[in-house]
């Protein structure tokens, strides 16, 4: 089954960036996403079957943080739930690229419901991304 055949709907998200060249380096080279359609003011990215669009928008809103598990989590943020193997591969790739983490990769809620690996970083325009991984997928929505 391909991502296009998946019964899980794919999302579309557009985020503001202040430099399309920096966005291309980060999303295309560091995150290794396939570039799709584009114009002078936007670029489509294949985010593991989801459509992410970086739109040129030099004006930025103020950032907000909320406390989660002893860390200040940036809001808004977006990202993916990966396998643990893919999570660690991405963390290593980001480290090699010299990425400054907002929250370094660690196990959140250790020994509790919803235990997960997580890491937060900013793209070159300041958009917050979270990548996470669960050893047990049944814990994604655990209460």
HELIX and SHEET records of a PDB file:
HELIX    1   1 UNK A    3  UNK A    5  5                                   3    
HELIX    2   2 UNK A   20  UNK A   23  1                                   4    
HELIX    3   3 UNK A   24  UNK A   30  3                                   7    
HELIX    4   4 UNK A   84  UNK A   96  1                                  13    
HELIX    5   5 UNK A  137  UNK A  139  5                                   3    
SHEET    1   A 4 UNK A  12  UNK A  17  0                                        
SHEET    2   A 4 UNK A  50  UNK A  56  1                                        
SHEET    3   A 4 UNK A  42  UNK A  47 -1                                        
SHEET    4   A 4 UNK A  34  UNK A  39 -1                                        
SHEET    1   B 2 UNK A  64  UNK A  68  0                                        
SHEET    2   B 2 UNK A  71  UNK A  75 -1                                        
SHEET    1   C 4 UNK A  77  UNK A  82  0                                        
SHEET    2   C 4 UNK A 128  UNK A 133  1                                        
SHEET    3   C 4 UNK A 116  UNK A 122 -1                                        
SHEET    4   C 4 UNK A 101  UNK A 108 -1                                        
END                                                                             
